[in-house]
Amino acid sequence: MTVKDYNKAVEDYSNGIYRFILKNLKDKDRARDVVQDTFEKCWVKHETVDAVKVKSYLFSTAYHTMIDMIRKESRMTSFDEVRHESIVHNNQYSDLNEILHKAIQLLPETQRSVILLRDYEGYSYDEIAEITGLSESQVKVYIYRGRIFLKNYIGSPEKVL
């Protein structure tokens, strides 16, 4: 990968990576850190990264960097700070977008990531498998289970409207 290819990759993919990470972390500063670390890692390995596959490399690196950050922080969290929330939404409310974002945050980390990659970023199953390191069938199962959870959480449109 040349310097020109690297700069084009930053221009083309930094916003998409940032949105993907921000949806998972819900913290702008931490999301920026992950994006910066991702592009730093790409620069360090720019001689071995194929310019054709740079998008997949960047999203894979960002995903794994985010997972590492979450794991590191989870070891530092005390159990007193854990909040237990209900996984069923019964209140009537008209802001479906807010309900959907809340529901997505309740998903397990892997399900949330694959659903965001598929439904928000538009990746194919095989691309998601490459990014996350899961098999394509595992990706499909996680997406299916996540969508079932979201469907049950949100309930019927009549309850939301």
N, C-alpha and C positions, 0 to 999 in steps of 0.2 A: 504494500500500500504506500503510495506516495504522499507527500505533504498535501498536495492538491486534493487527493482522494480523502484524506483525513479531514481537511477543512470542509469539504463537501458533505461528508458524513455528519459532522457537527451541525452544519446548517440544516441538513435534511432530517435528522433523527433526534436531535436534542429535545425538541418540544414534545414529541411523541413519548419518548422515554420518561420525561419529566411528568407528563400527565399520567402515565401508567403507574409510576412509583408513587405519585401524590395520591392517587386513588387508593392505594394500599396503605400508605403510611399516615395520611391525613395530617402531615406536618411539612410545610413548605421548606423550612430550613433543612430538615433531614432529607427530603426529596432532592433538593439541590446538591446536597453532599453526595448522595448516591450517584446522581448524574455526573458530577465532577469526578468522582472516583472511577466511574465507568469509562469516561473519556481519557482519564489518566492511564488506566490499565490498557486501553486501546493504543494509546500513544507509545507506551513502553513496548508493546508487542507489534507495533505498526509494520515492522518488516515481515512478520509471519502471518499477519491477518490479510486474507484475500479481500480485495476491494469489492468483489461481487457479493460476498457473503457478510459484509460488514454489518448490515442491519441485524441479521440474526445474531452475530457475535455481540453486538452492543446490547440488544435486549436480553440475551442470555447472561451477559456479564452484569447488567443492571439488576436483573432478577436475583442472581446469586449474591450480589453485593447487598441487596436489600434483605435477603434471608439471613445473611451473616449478621447484619446490623440488628435485625429483630431478635435473633438468637442471643446475641451478646447482651442486648438490653433486657431480655427476659430473664437472664441469670441474675440481673441486678435488681429486679423488682421484688418487693416483699409481698407476701400473700395478703397482707392487710389492705393493700391498695387495689385488690381485684374486686371489680363490681360484677355482681350477678344480675343479668338482665333476662327478662322473659323473651322467649324466642317466638312468641305468638303476638301478633298485633291485632287488637280487637277494637280500638278506637276508630271513629269515623274521622277522616281527615282528607282534605282535597289536594294536598301537595304530594302527588305520587312520586315525584323526583326525590323529595326528601325521604320518603318512606323507603324507596328503593335503595338509596345510598346507605340508610341505616341498616337495612336488611343485608346489603353486601358486606358491611363491616362486621356483621355477626357470623358470616361464613368462616369456616376454617381457612387458614392461610393459603393452602394449595388450591382449594376450590375457588376462592376469591381471585387468585392470580390467573387461573386458567379462564375463568368467566370474563375477567377484564380484558385479557388478551384476545379472546374470541369475539365478545360482543361489543367492546368499546374500541379496540384497536383493529379488529377485523382480520386477525391472523387465521390461517388454516390449521387444522388439527396437527398436521405434520410439523408445521412451523412452531406451534406451541410446544409440541413434544421436544423439538430440538432446543428451544429456549429454556424449558424447565428441566430437561433431563429425564422426563417421564416417557413411557411408551405411548404410542398414539391411542391404544385402547384405554390406558389409564387416564389420559386426557379426556377422552369421551365419557368415561365413567364419572370423573370429577365434575365435568360440566353438567352432566345429567343430574347428578345428586345435588349440585348447587342450584340448578334451576328448579328442581322439585322443592328444595328448601325455600327458595324465593317465592314460588307459587303458593306454598302453604303459609308463609309469613304474611304475604300481602293479602292473600285470600281473594275473594271475588271482587270485581270492580265496584259492585254496589256498596260494599263496606268502605271502600276507599273514597268513593264519591259521596 
